[in-house]
Amino acid sequence: MTTLRDGDASWSFPHEVAASLGLAVGDAATIVVRPERMELVEHHEGDRLSPGANVLAGTVAETVYLGVARKVVVDLDRGGTVHVRVERERGVTESTHGTRVLVGWEPAAGVVVRGRP
């Protein structure tokens, strides 16, 4: 695994991805993750995430019903927001406005691109 650092936070992704992009230590890169590739658990249920998952903490700002799924907008503790698509069959607890949550994704689920957004 290769690690992308941003201040005190870090995220992992497969080493092969860094090599294919020609990334070297110190190069700027961004990880993009599709909303349906992320997992959402309440903060106290962090052990439900895979031990190798990348994790961000935050607070639910909005939940939008989409029929078979819902979009959950999370205000991140480190700033910014993330949108997570939660399928009904995943059995995730209904997260309401103000709920403390963790957003996680497997390292291989992210797409790495050169540069900053």
C-alpha positions in Angstrom: 0.0 0.0 0.0 1.0 3.6 -0.7 -0.1 6.4 1.6 -1.4 9.8 0.6 -0.9 12.4 3.4 -2.8 15.6 4.0 -1.7 17.3 7.2 -2.3 14.9 10.0 -4.6 12.7 7.9 -3.5 9.8 5.6 -5.2 7.4 3.2 -4.0 4.2 1.7 -4.2 3.0 -1.9 -2.6 0.2 -3.9 1.1 0.7 -4.6 0.5 -0.3 -8.2 -1.6 2.8 -8.7 1.1 5.1 -7.6 3.6 3.3 -9.8 1.3 3.5 -12.9 0.9 7.2 -12.4 4.6 7.8 -11.8 3.9 9.3 -8.4 6.9 10.1 -6.2 7.2 11.1 -2.6 6.0 14.7 -2.3 3.9 14.7 -5.5 0.4 16.1 -5.2 -2.5 13.7 -5.7 -6.2 13.3 -4.9 -8.3 10.3 -4.1 -11.8 10.2 -5.5 -14.3 7.7 -4.2 -17.8 7.1 -5.7 -20.6 7.6 -3.1 -21.8 3.9 -3.4 -18.3 2.6 -2.7 -18.2 4.2 0.8 -19.6 2.6 4.0 -21.3 4.6 6.7 -21.5 3.6 10.3 -22.4 5.4 13.5 -19.3 6.6 15.3 -19.6 4.1 18.1 -19.8 1.2 15.5 -16.4 1.8 14.0 -15.4 -1.8 14.4 -17.9 -2.7 11.6 -15.5 -1.1 9.1 -12.7 -3.2 7.7 -9.4 -3.0 9.7 -7.6 -1.7 6.5 -10.3 0.9 5.5 -9.6 4.6 5.1 -11.8 6.4 7.5 -13.2 10.0 8.0 -15.2 11.2 10.9 -18.1 13.6 10.7 -21.7 14.5 11.4 -24.7 13.9 9.3 -25.9 17.1 7.8 -28.7 15.8 5.5 -30.4 12.6 4.4 -32.2 12.4 1.1 -34.5 9.5 0.3 -33.8 8.0 -3.1 -36.2 5.1 -3.1 -34.0 1.9 -2.8 -31.2 4.0 -1.3 -30.6 7.3 0.4 -27.9 10.0 0.0 -26.3 11.0 3.3 -24.4 14.2 3.3 -21.7 14.3 6.0 -19.9 17.4 7.3 -16.4 16.2 7.9 -14.5 17.0 11.1 -11.5 18.0 9.1 -13.6 20.4 6.9 -15.6 19.8 3.7 -18.4 17.4 3.0 -18.8 14.0 1.5 -21.9 12.3 0.0 -22.5 8.7 0.7 -25.0 6.5 -1.1 -26.5 3.9 1.3 -28.4 1.0 -0.2 -31.4 -0.1 1.9 -30.2 -3.8 1.9 -26.9 -2.9 3.6 -28.8 -2.8 6.9 -27.2 0.5 8.1 -28.9 2.2 10.9 -30.9 5.3 9.8 -28.6 8.2 10.4 -30.4 11.4 11.2 -29.3 15.0 11.2 -26.6 15.5 13.9 -25.6 11.8 14.2 -21.9 11.3 14.6 -20.6 8.9 11.9 -17.6 7.3 10.3 -17.2 7.1 6.5 -15.0 4.3 5.3 -13.8 2.9 2.0 -11.5 0.1 1.0 -8.1 1.4 -0.4 -8.8 -0.2 -3.8 -12.2 1.6 -4.1 -10.6 5.0 -4.6 -9.4 6.5 -7.9 -6.1 8.4 -7.6 -5.4 11.3 -9.8 -2.4 13.6 -10.0 -2.7 17.1 -8.5 -5.2 18.8 -6.2 -8.8 19.6 -6.9 
